[in-house]
Amino acid sequence: MALTTLTARVDQKDKVKFDEFCSDVGLNTSIAINLFVKAVLREKRIPFDIAQSQDPFYSESNLNYIKKSVKEVKEGKGKSHELIEVKDE
């Protein structure tokens, strides 16, 4: 099998930590990257979840709370309050 070189740019501190991790588990960087490549090809996907961190305001539990609160207000279960403005110091 013919080999080729794969070049990637990573933060220097990340590379040092990655090299240390690989060494700790008995691998070298090249073998670890080859394991990743083989897993992608075998599974036909990135072999771990990739997710964008989400603003907690839009979390499912908070949106459910807001919907419940809106429903309660529409049913007349809410209270009105005067807006109190606070000046920045």
Secondary structure, DSSP 4 states (H G I P E B T S, - for coil): -----------HHHHHHHHHHHHHTT--HHHHHHHHHHHHHHHTS-SS-------GGGSHHHHHHHHHHHHHHHTT-------------
